[in-house]
Amino acid sequence: MDATTVLANVYGSIATVGYGLAAIGPAIGVGIVVGKTIESVARQPELAGRLQVLMWIGIAFTEALAFIGIATGFIFGYN
């Protein structure tokens, strides 16, 4: 194999690993949001419905980061 082929294979692998690392952040964020919601409901059970709505909004914003990461991978991956 020549150097160009080896570098092309490594570049593809690095892009995959890069997205995997980028997905760790939103996963941790979702875990924190859900955990804090559970703590809040344990303290004030009467706010459970309202907190659940806010939790889903927080999860949506956090997961948007993962979607931006995968879209960026597709955009820059097909040069």
N, C-alpha and C positions, 0 to 999 in steps of 0.2 A: 504494500500500500504506500502511496505517496503521502506527503505531508498534508496536502489539501484535503484528501479524503478523511484523514484522521481528524483534522481540525473541524471538518463539517460534522462528523459524528459526535465529537465532543461538544460542539456548539448546540446541537439538538438536545443532548443530555443536560447541558447546563440550563437551557431554557425550561426544561421539565422540572429540574430541581429548584430553579428559581421560583416557579409558580408554587411549588409545594411549600417552600419557605414563606412565600407571600400569603399563603392560606392559613398559616399558623396564627398570624395576628388576629384576623377576624374570628377564628375559632376560640381564642383566648377571650376576646371581647364578648362574644356571645355567652361564654361561660360565666364571665363576671356579671353581665347584665342579669342573667337568670338567677345567679346566686344572690345578688343583692335584692332582687325582687322577692325571692323566698324569705330572706331575712326581714324585709319590710312587712310582708304579709304575716310573718310570725309575731311581729311587734304590734301591728294594727290590722287585725283580720277584717275589720269593717271596710277597709280600703282595697280589698283584694281585687274587685272588678276594675277599679280605676288603675291600679298598679299593673294589672295584666295588660291593659290596653297600652300603657306606657312602655311595658316590657316589649311588646310586639313591635312598637315603633322603633325602640332602641335596637332590637335585633335586625330590623329591616335596614337601618342606617349602617349597622356594623357589617352586614352581609353585602352591602353595596360595595364595600372595599374589595371583597373577594371577586365580585363580578367585574369591577374595574381592572383587577389584576389579570383575570383570564382574558378579558377583551384586549388588554395591552399585550398579552402574550401572543394572541392571534394577529394583532396588527403588526408587531415587530418581528414575529416569527416567520412571516411569509414575505420577506424582502426579495 
